C-alpha cells in the first residue's frame, strides 16, 4: 500500500485499469488503488475497463468482475467516469495474431464471422479518458466504439486495404483458443477469458448490444474515432 500511495503522490487524476483475473483479485487490487488515491488526495479517477461489459448483472466471471470493480469505483467518494471499449484492434498486435497475419495472412479471433463489431483501439480509449478528464465529464459512462460496425469478412477487407496485403478472417474454435491462452498466460486464464467469448456466442442479442453498431454514439468534443483501415495503415511496418 505504501508504494501505491507514493506513486499517487503529486497526481491530480488517475486512469485505473485493473488486469483481468479472478474477481477476488481484481476487487482487492481496485480497493488498494482507490485507497491510495484517497490518501494521496487525487481529485478524480477514470475507470478504464479492459473489455466491454454487459449492461445488466450476470454470472459470467468477467462481467461479474467488471461489475464488482465498477461498484467499488462508484462508491469510493471520488469524482469518476467510466470508459469501456467494444473490442480492441490492438488484439491484432499480440505475438500469435501478428505471426498469423505476417506468415499466413489470416486473423483468427474466437468470434464468429457473422458477429458485427464496432472495433475500437487502445489509443482511442486513452484519448477518450484524457478528454473526459479535461472536460470534467464526471458521473458519465461511455462505451467507446469505432465508426464502423463490421462482420469478419468486412473487417478482413478493411485490413487488406490498410495493410496493403490480402487478409482473411477465420474464426478460431473456442476450445483451441482456450488452450492457447492457457499455455500463454497460465493455469485458469484460458478458461476465464474464453468464458466471455462463449457467453457472447451463446447470447447474440447481448453480443450485439455490447459489440456492434453505434446505439449510443459518443458525443465527446475532440474525439475522432479511428477507422479500421486507418489503424492498419498506421501500423503497416508491424506486419511486414
Secondary structure by P-SEA (a helix, b strand, c coil): caaaaaaaccccbbbbbbccccaaaaaaaaaaaaaaaaaaccccccccccbbbbccccccaaaaaaaaaaaaaaaccccbbbbbbcccccccccaaaaaaaacccbbbccccccbbbccccaaaaaaaaaaaaaaccccccccccccccccaaaaaaaaaaaacbbbbbbbccaaaaaaaaaaccccaaaaaaaaaaaaaaacaaaaaacccccccccccccbbbbcaaaaaaacccccc
